[in-house]
């Protein structure tokens, strides 16, 4: 659990570095919640973009959210699964950078770079293969 929290805090700090609004200014557990208002992207759209590059997340309502519950202004990220796989704080910094690119890119930019971002996530995953019997 110590490594999970360390990874989540690193992810939160790196996202804050890029100007993301991390609610509660960070985390004390395995989850963090981003407030995407003002970023130009909804929780639903960012969830979709991240899935296209190999990052699983969840759109999430935030306090005083004005978006529909099916759209949301927030995004929830967790690190328990990737930490149990072996990812470390260095990997969290790279993942935060990719999330930032997905937030800041317009649709045309994203379509041009999504394959490269997917390859970067695949490279991280190759370093930490899933356990097999």
N, C-alpha and C positions, 0 to 999 in steps of 0.2 A: 504494500500500500504506500510505503514511503516513496518508492520510485514513481508510482502512478501520480501522486500529488506533485512530486518534483517535475514530472513531465507536463502536467496540466498547468502548473505555475509558469513554466518556461514558455509554453504555448501562449498563455495569456499575456505575459510580458512582451513577447515578440509581436503579438498582434497589436498591443497598445503602442509599441514602438512605431508601427506602421500607421498609427492614427485610428485604429479601430476602437470603438466604444465597448469595452468589456464591462458588463454590468457587475456591480459590487467591487469593481476595480481589481478583480482577480478571482481567486478561488481558494477554498480550503479542502476541496474534495476532488473527485475525478471528472467533474463537469465544469464547463464554463458557458456563459450565455453572452452572445454578441447582440448589441443594439445596432441595427443596420440603418436606422432612420438617418437621412441625410447623406447616405453613401451612394444612392442611386440604384440600389438593388434590393429586392425583397428577400425574405427568408426562403420562400419557395424557389425563386430563381437561383439564389446562391446554392441551395441544397442540390438543385439540378446540375449546376455547373460543376460543383465539387464531385458529384457522382460521376460525371463524364471524365474526370481526371483521376478517379480511383479513390476519392476520399468520401467516406460515408458520414453524413451529418443529419440533423433533423431541423426543419423549420420549427420555430417555436414562438409563441406569443410572448410579448414582453409587457411589463407594467405600462398601463395606459396606451396599449397598442391600438392604433386607428385602422390597421389593416384587418381584413376578414380573417377568420381563424384558418381558412384554407390557404391564405397567402402569407401572413405574418410579417412582422418587422424585425424578427429575431432569428437567431440560429444557435442551436445547441451543439456543442462539441464535447466529446469525452475521450479519455486516454487509457481507460482500463484495458481494452482489448489490444491496442498496439503496444502497450507497456508489457503485457503478459507475453506478447510475441517477441519482445526484446528491444524495441525501439528506445532510444535514449534522448537526452536533452538536445544533443546536436541534431538529431532527426526532427525533433519538435520545431526547432528553428527553421529548418528547411520547409517543413509542412506549413508553418505559419506564413512563410514567404509566398508559398504557392497559393494559400488561401487569400492573402492580400492581393495577389495578381488577379485572382478570380473576382474579387470584389471590385477592383479598380478598372478592369478592362471593360470596354464597351463590347457589344455583340460581335462586331467585325474583328476587333483585336482578339477577343477570346477564341473565335473560330480559327484564327491563324496560329494561335499558340497552344491550343488545348492538347494537341498530340504530343508536343514537347513536354508539357506538364504531366501528362499521363506517363510518359517514359520516365520522368524523374521519380514519380511515385512508384512505378514498377521497379526501378533500381533500388529504392529504399526497401521495398518488400522482398526483393531477391536476397538482400543481406540478412534477412530474418525469415527463413522459410517456416511454413506451418509445420507443426509436429505431425509425424506420421508413424504409425506402428510398424 
